[in-house]
């Protein structure tokens, strides 16, 4: 049984916000934790993304109240509009009634390869492949480290369809 040691302690500051302090534990061979280090001064945009797309005013509040140790922002950097945030705020009228499909499940698959992203995921992925069945609208997402892995993922998908008794006619 593992020894239970606290790794963080916090003090309640205000409005249910806590200031936490962490104890550094050197990484072992097999670790389930992921921490990232940053250069001393990052842009507003980088911190916006690192904090889960919080608004620039929220980041400014964290900076002004010194709620985050090590939060150093290049004050001369731009505060560009964020495409992801803008799209998340958009709304659209419901779609018209679905017309009858001309294909059977598995016959027609739409595929889209996305990437290369500037920042890799925790597991080092910089691309992802979407595979969408036209009839069932079932979506499969495959994460990729390199673009050339897409071919094997598509072959695996086609094998999966064959095992399910479906025939892929068009991509």
C-alpha positions as CSV (number, residue, x, y, z in Angstrom):
1,X,0.0,0.0,0.0
2,X,1.3,3.4,-0.9
3,X,2.1,5.9,1.8
4,X,-0.4,8.8,1.7
5,X,1.5,12.1,1.6
6,X,-0.1,15.4,0.8
7,X,1.2,16.9,-2.4
8,X,-0.7,20.2,-2.2
9,X,-1.9,22.6,0.5
10,X,-4.2,25.5,0.0
11,X,-5.4,28.6,1.7
12,X,-8.9,30.0,0.9
13,X,-8.5,33.5,-0.4
14,X,-11.9,34.7,-1.5
15,X,-14.9,33.7,-3.6
16,X,-14.1,30.0,-3.2
17,X,-10.6,30.5,-4.7
18,X,-7.7,28.7,-3.1
19,X,-4.0,29.5,-3.3
20,X,-2.2,26.2,-3.6
21,X,1.4,25.3,-2.9
22,X,2.9,22.1,-4.4
23,X,5.7,19.9,-3.3
24,X,8.0,18.7,-6.2
25,X,8.5,15.0,-6.3
26,X,11.2,13.8,-8.7
27,X,9.7,11.7,-11.5
28,X,9.9,7.9,-11.2
29,X,10.2,5.5,-14.1
30,X,6.4,5.1,-14.3
31,X,4.5,8.2,-13.5
32,X,0.8,9.0,-14.0
33,X,1.4,12.7,-13.6
34,X,1.9,15.3,-16.3
35,X,3.5,18.7,-15.5
36,X,4.7,21.1,-18.1
37,X,7.3,23.8,-17.7
38,X,7.1,27.1,-19.4
39,X,9.6,29.8,-20.2
40,X,9.5,32.7,-17.7
41,X,7.3,35.0,-19.8
42,X,4.5,33.8,-22.1
43,X,2.2,35.7,-24.3
44,X,-1.4,36.5,-23.4
45,X,-2.6,34.1,-26.0
46,X,-0.5,31.2,-24.6
47,X,-1.9,31.8,-21.0
48,X,-5.4,32.0,-22.5
49,X,-5.0,28.5,-24.0
50,X,-3.2,27.1,-20.9
51,X,-6.0,28.2,-18.6
52,X,-8.7,26.5,-20.7
53,X,-9.6,29.6,-22.7
54,X,-10.4,31.9,-19.8
55,X,-10.9,35.5,-20.8
56,X,-8.0,38.0,-20.8
57,X,-9.7,39.9,-18.0
58,X,-9.7,36.8,-15.9
59,X,-6.0,36.2,-16.5
60,X,-5.3,39.9,-15.7
61,X,-7.2,39.4,-12.4
62,X,-5.0,36.3,-11.6
63,X,-1.9,38.4,-12.3
64,X,-3.0,41.5,-10.4
65,X,-4.1,39.6,-7.3
66,X,-1.0,37.3,-7.5
67,X,-3.2,34.2,-7.3
68,X,-0.8,32.1,-9.4
69,X,2.9,31.7,-8.6
70,X,5.0,31.9,-11.7
71,X,2.4,33.7,-13.9
72,X,4.6,36.0,-15.9
73,X,3.1,37.6,-19.0
74,X,4.8,39.4,-21.8
75,X,2.7,42.6,-21.4
76,X,3.7,43.8,-24.9
77,X,2.2,40.7,-26.5
78,X,-1.1,40.9,-28.4
79,X,-4.5,39.7,-27.1
80,X,-5.8,38.2,-30.4
81,X,-9.3,36.9,-30.8
82,X,-9.6,33.2,-30.2
83,X,-11.3,31.2,-33.0
84,X,-12.3,28.4,-30.6
85,X,-13.9,30.8,-28.2
86,X,-15.8,32.7,-30.9
87,X,-17.1,29.4,-32.4
88,X,-18.2,28.2,-29.0
89,X,-20.4,31.3,-28.5
90,X,-22.1,30.9,-31.9
91,X,-25.6,29.5,-32.2
92,X,-27.5,28.1,-35.1
93,X,-31.1,27.3,-35.9
94,X,-32.0,23.6,-35.7
95,X,-31.5,21.6,-38.9
96,X,-34.4,20.8,-41.1
97,X,-35.9,17.3,-40.9
98,X,-33.5,14.5,-41.9
99,X,-34.2,13.2,-45.4
100,X,-34.1,9.5,-46.1
101,X,-30.6,8.2,-46.5
102,X,-29.6,6.6,-49.8
103,X,-26.9,4.4,-48.3
104,X,-26.7,1.6,-45.8
105,X,-24.5,1.8,-42.6
106,X,-20.9,1.5,-43.5
107,X,-21.3,2.1,-47.3
108,X,-20.2,5.7,-47.3
109,X,-17.6,7.2,-44.9
110,X,-16.6,10.8,-44.7
111,X,-13.0,11.3,-43.5
112,X,-11.1,14.4,-42.4
113,X,-7.5,14.7,-41.3
114,X,-6.8,17.7,-39.0
115,X,-3.5,19.1,-38.0
116,X,-0.6,19.9,-37.5
117,X,-1.2,21.7,-34.3
118,X,1.5,23.9,-32.8
119,X,1.1,22.4,-29.3
120,X,1.1,18.6,-29.0
121,X,-1.3,16.9,-26.7
122,X,-0.1,15.2,-23.4
123,X,0.6,12.0,-25.4
124,X,2.4,13.9,-28.2
125,X,-0.4,13.8,-30.8
126,X,-0.5,16.7,-33.2
127,X,-3.1,15.4,-35.7
128,X,-6.5,13.7,-35.5
129,X,-8.5,11.7,-38.1
130,X,-12.3,11.9,-38.2
131,X,-14.2,9.0,-39.7
132,X,-17.9,9.6,-40.0
133,X,-20.4,7.0,-41.2
134,X,-22.9,8.8,-43.5
135,X,-26.0,6.8,-42.6
136,X,-25.5,6.3,-38.8
137,X,-23.6,9.6,-38.3
138,X,-21.3,7.5,-36.0
139,X,-18.1,9.4,-35.5
140,X,-14.7,7.7,-34.8
141,X,-11.8,9.9,-33.8
142,X,-8.2,8.7,-34.1
143,X,-5.4,10.7,-32.6
144,X,-2.1,10.7,-34.5
145,X,1.5,11.7,-33.7
146,X,2.4,12.0,-37.4
147,X,0.3,12.4,-40.6
148,X,1.6,9.2,-42.1
149,X,-0.2,7.1,-39.4
150,X,-3.5,8.0,-41.0
151,X,-3.2,5.3,-43.7
152,X,-3.0,2.5,-41.1
153,X,-5.9,4.0,-39.1
154,X,-8.0,4.0,-42.2
155,X,-7.1,0.3,-43.0
156,X,-8.0,-0.6,-39.4
157,X,-11.4,1.2,-39.8
158,X,-12.0,-0.7,-43.0
159,X,-11.2,-4.0,-41.3
160,X,-13.5,-3.1,-38.5
161,X,-16.4,-2.5,-41.0
162,X,-15.6,-5.9,-42.7
163,X,-15.8,-7.7,-39.3
164,X,-19.1,-6.0,-38.6
165,X,-20.4,-7.4,-41.9
166,X,-20.5,-4.0,-43.7
167,X,-19.0,-3.2,-47.1
168,X,-17.3,0.1,-47.6
169,X,-18.3,1.4,-51.1
170,X,-17.0,5.0,-51.0
171,X,-14.9,7.4,-49.0
